[in-house]
Amino acid sequence: MSDTQRPGKADLHVHTAISDGMASPRQVLEYVEAETDLDIIAITDHDDPRGAMEVREAWARGSYRFQLVPGMEVTAIEGHIIALFVEEPLPSLRPVEEVLAAVHRQGGLAIAAHPLMWITRSLGEKELDRIADAGQDGVYLDGLETANQSPGAWLRLRRIGALNRERYHLAEIGASDAHHLQAIGSAHTEFPGRSAEELRRSILERTCRGVNGRYPSVLEIGPLQVLRQAWRGLLVTPRTLGWGATANSFYKRIFSGR
């Protein structure tokens, strides 16, 4: 297949050093340009739009062949939500219904990040069913990550794919959840077209699909880098949102009974 015939490729879950990633905005842009064939990336730092805004400013000053989607990975009480095409802060450590409504008020798209995962805060079947039955304005998901390279995600990918086909019928998204440069593009979303607007339309029309590729080894990334990032990842939510608020959100998650 020639390059003009192939589907578009987007990695819709990338972190920078402004959050718990290990590369600066400039490093991310240069790596995507030189080392990948991605047409679109989304910067989705935790609970903070600054990473996406800084990357977009650097992107606008350069001359890159790929497009950029601003986003954020929002920590709802029940699990992480990838908000795409958003530029303003969103409520964190709040019920997922409140987060979803806020994303859609901005005209954004809401994607369930690494669903069914137990290693990191993620929506489970109970929460996904509750959202599907919500019937409230703005309280819905636009897609699910059915291809994801988070640690341990592969254990649940087959299950979430089956659930989506049987129950939810949402757009299927591929995303690396990259915190290291070498991981960018290791999972991606295929869609008809090349542009950000065509990607958005594909998600809304459910014509995209998630694709998992090869994740770099620990040796390729560097063991020290892996350890440093793991520590940064553990601290990112309390560092961004506060220790008290983070602890209280876990209490609510465990004892809310929802």
C-alpha positions as CSV (number, residue, x, y, z in Angstrom):
1,M,0.0,0.0,0.0
2,S,1.4,3.4,-0.9
3,D,1.6,6.2,1.6
4,T,-1.2,8.0,0.0
5,Q,-3.5,5.0,0.3
6,R,-2.8,4.0,3.9
7,P,-5.1,5.0,6.8
8,G,-4.1,8.0,9.0
9,K,-2.2,7.2,12.2
10,A,-2.7,9.0,15.5
11,D,-1.2,8.4,18.9
12,L,-3.8,10.0,21.2
13,H,-2.2,9.5,24.7
14,V,1.3,11.0,25.1
15,H,2.9,12.6,28.2
16,T,5.6,15.2,28.6
17,A,8.0,16.1,31.4
18,I,5.6,18.8,32.4
19,S,3.6,15.9,33.9
20,D,5.2,12.4,34.5
21,G,6.8,11.9,31.1
22,M,10.5,11.9,30.6
23,A,10.8,14.2,27.5
24,S,10.4,17.9,27.0
25,P,7.8,19.3,24.6
26,R,10.5,20.0,22.0
27,Q,12.0,16.5,22.4
28,V,8.6,15.0,21.8
29,L,8.0,17.0,18.6
30,E,11.5,16.3,17.2
31,Y,11.1,12.5,17.9
32,V,7.7,12.3,16.3
33,E,9.0,14.1,13.2
34,A,12.1,12.1,12.8
35,E,11.4,8.7,14.2
36,T,7.7,7.9,13.5
37,D,5.2,8.0,10.6
38,L,2.4,9.4,12.8
39,D,0.1,11.9,11.2
40,I,-1.3,13.2,14.6
41,I,-0.4,13.1,18.2
42,A,-2.3,14.2,21.3
43,I,-0.5,15.6,24.3
44,T,-2.5,14.4,27.4
45,D,-0.6,15.3,30.6
46,H,-2.2,14.5,33.9
47,D,-4.8,17.1,35.1
48,D,-3.0,20.0,33.6
49,P,-3.4,21.6,30.1
50,R,0.1,23.3,30.2
51,G,1.9,20.4,28.5
52,A,-0.5,20.5,25.6
53,M,-0.3,24.2,25.3
54,E,3.5,24.3,25.4
55,V,3.8,21.6,22.8
56,R,1.3,23.4,20.6
57,E,3.2,26.7,20.9
58,A,6.5,24.9,20.0
59,W,4.7,23.1,17.1
60,A,3.4,26.4,15.8
61,R,6.9,27.9,15.7
62,G,8.2,25.0,13.7
63,S,7.5,23.3,10.5
64,Y,6.2,19.8,11.2
65,R,4.6,17.3,8.9
66,F,2.1,16.0,11.6
67,Q,-0.8,17.7,13.3
68,L,-1.3,18.2,17.0
69,V,-4.4,17.7,19.2
70,P,-4.5,19.4,22.6
71,G,-5.8,17.2,25.4
72,M,-5.5,16.1,29.0
73,E,-5.7,12.9,31.1
74,V,-8.2,13.8,33.7
75,T,-8.4,12.0,37.0
76,A,-12.0,11.3,37.8
77,I,-12.7,9.5,41.1
78,E,-13.6,6.4,39.2
79,G,-10.8,6.4,36.6
80,H,-8.8,8.3,34.0
81,I,-10.5,10.0,31.1
82,I,-8.6,11.2,28.0
83,A,-10.1,14.6,27.0
84,L,-9.3,15.5,23.4
85,F,-9.8,18.8,21.6
86,V,-9.9,20.7,24.9
87,E,-7.9,23.8,25.9
88,E,-9.3,24.9,29.3
89,P,-8.8,23.2,32.7
90,L,-11.2,20.5,33.6
91,P,-12.4,19.3,37.0
92,S,-10.2,16.6,38.6
93,L,-10.9,14.2,41.5
94,R,-14.7,14.6,40.8
95,P,-17.3,12.0,39.8
96,V,-16.8,10.8,36.3
97,E,-20.2,12.2,35.2
98,E,-19.1,15.7,36.1
99,V,-15.8,15.2,34.2
100,L,-17.6,13.9,31.1
101,A,-20.1,16.8,31.1
102,A,-17.3,19.3,31.4
103,V,-15.4,17.8,28.5
104,H,-18.4,18.0,26.2
105,R,-19.2,21.5,27.3
106,Q,-15.9,22.5,25.7
107,G,-16.8,20.6,22.6
108,G,-14.2,17.9,23.4
109,L,-14.2,14.2,23.1
110,A,-14.0,11.9,26.1
111,I,-12.1,8.6,25.9
112,A,-11.8,5.9,28.6
113,A,-8.1,5.5,29.3
114,H,-6.8,1.9,29.8
115,P,-10.3,0.7,30.9
116,L,-10.6,-2.3,33.3
117,M,-7.0,-1.9,34.5
118,W,-6.3,-2.4,38.2
119,I,-2.7,-1.2,38.2
120,T,-3.7,2.4,37.6
121,R,-7.0,4.3,38.2
122,S,-9.3,3.1,35.4
123,L,-13.0,2.7,34.7
124,G,-14.3,-0.8,35.4
125,E,-17.4,-2.6,33.9
126,K,-19.6,-1.1,36.6
127,E,-18.7,2.4,35.8
128,L,-18.8,1.8,32.0
129,D,-22.3,0.4,32.4
130,R,-23.4,3.3,34.6
131,I,-22.2,5.8,32.0
132,A,-23.9,3.9,29.2
133,D,-27.2,4.1,31.1
134,A,-26.8,7.7,32.3
135,G,-29.2,9.4,29.9
136,Q,-27.9,12.9,31.0
137,D,-26.8,15.7,28.8
138,G,-23.0,15.4,28.1
139,V,-22.6,12.3,30.3
140,Y,-21.3,9.8,27.7
141,L,-18.0,8.4,26.4
142,D,-17.0,8.9,22.8
143,G,-14.5,6.0,22.8
144,L,-12.5,3.4,24.6
145,E,-8.8,2.6,24.4
146,T,-8.8,-0.9,23.0
147,A,-5.1,-0.8,22.1
148,N,-2.9,0.6,24.9
149,Q,0.7,0.1,26.1
150,S,0.2,0.8,29.8
151,P,1.9,-1.8,32.0
152,G,-0.3,-4.8,32.2
153,A,-2.9,-3.4,29.8
154,W,-2.6,-6.4,27.5
155,L,-4.3,-8.5,30.1
156,R,-7.6,-6.6,29.7
157,L,-7.5,-5.6,26.0
158,R,-9.4,-8.6,24.7
159,R,-12.1,-8.2,27.4
160,I,-12.7,-4.5,26.7
161,G,-12.8,-5.2,23.0
162,A,-15.5,-7.8,23.5
163,L,-17.5,-5.6,25.9
164,N,-17.4,-2.8,23.4
165,R,-18.7,-4.9,20.6
166,E,-21.4,-6.4,22.7
167,R,-22.6,-3.5,24.8
168,Y,-21.0,0.0,24.3
169,H,-20.4,0.3,20.5
170,L,-18.0,3.2,21.0
171,A,-15.0,4.3,18.9
172,E,-12.0,2.0,19.4
173,I,-8.9,4.0,20.1
174,G,-5.2,3.0,20.0
175,A,-2.9,5.0,22.2
176,S,0.6,4.4,23.5
177,D,0.3,6.1,26.9
178,A,3.9,7.0,26.2
179,H,6.1,8.4,29.0
180,H,9.3,7.7,27.1
181,L,10.2,8.9,23.6
182,Q,10.8,5.4,22.4
183,A,7.2,4.4,23.2
184,I,5.5,7.0,21.1
185,G,3.5,5.4,18.4
186,S,3.8,1.9,19.9
187,A,0.0,1.8,19.8
188,H,-2.0,4.1,17.5
189,T,-5.4,4.8,16.1
190,E,-6.1,4.2,12.4
191,F,-8.6,6.4,10.7
192,P,-9.7,7.5,7.3
193,G,-7.9,10.7,6.3
194,R,-4.9,12.5,7.7
195,S,-6.1,15.7,9.5
196,A,-7.2,16.4,13.0
197,E,-10.7,17.2,11.8
198,E,-10.9,13.9,9.9
199,L,-9.8,12.1,13.0
200,R,-12.5,13.8,15.1
201,R,-15.1,12.9,12.5
202,S,-13.9,9.3,12.5
203,I,-14.2,9.0,16.3
204,L,-17.7,10.4,16.2
205,E,-18.6,8.1,13.3
206,R,-16.9,5.0,14.9
207,T,-14.8,4.4,11.8
208,C,-11.4,4.2,13.5
209,R,-9.7,1.3,15.1
210,G,-7.0,0.7,17.7
211,V,-3.7,-1.0,16.7
212,N,-1.1,-2.3,19.1
213,G,2.5,-2.5,17.9
214,R,5.8,-3.3,19.7
215,Y,6.7,-1.6,23.0
216,P,10.4,-0.9,23.5
217,S,12.3,-3.0,26.0
218,V,13.6,-1.8,29.3
219,L,17.1,-2.0,27.9
220,E,16.1,0.1,24.9
221,I,14.6,2.8,27.2
222,G,17.2,2.4,29.9
223,P,16.6,0.8,33.3
224,L,17.3,4.0,35.2
225,Q,14.9,6.0,33.0
226,V,12.2,3.4,33.7
227,L,12.7,3.6,37.4
228,R,12.8,7.4,37.4
229,Q,9.5,7.5,35.5
230,A,7.8,4.9,37.7
231,W,8.6,7.2,40.7
232,R,7.4,10.3,38.9
233,G,4.2,8.4,37.9
234,L,3.4,7.5,41.5
235,L,3.7,11.1,42.6
236,V,2.1,12.9,39.7
237,T,-1.5,13.1,41.0
238,P,-0.6,14.3,44.6
239,R,2.0,16.6,43.2
240,T,-0.5,18.2,40.7
241,L,-3.7,18.1,42.8
242,G,-2.4,17.8,46.4
243,W,-1.9,14.9,48.8
244,G,-5.1,15.5,50.8
245,A,-7.3,15.7,47.8
246,T,-5.8,12.6,46.3
247,A,-6.2,10.6,49.5
248,N,-9.8,11.8,49.8
249,S,-10.6,10.7,46.3
250,F,-9.3,7.2,47.0
251,Y,-11.6,7.1,50.0
252,K,-14.5,8.1,47.9
253,R,-13.6,5.6,45.2
254,I,-13.5,2.7,47.7
255,F,-16.4,3.6,49.9
256,S,-18.8,5.5,47.7
257,G,-20.7,2.3,46.9
258,R,-21.4,3.5,43.4
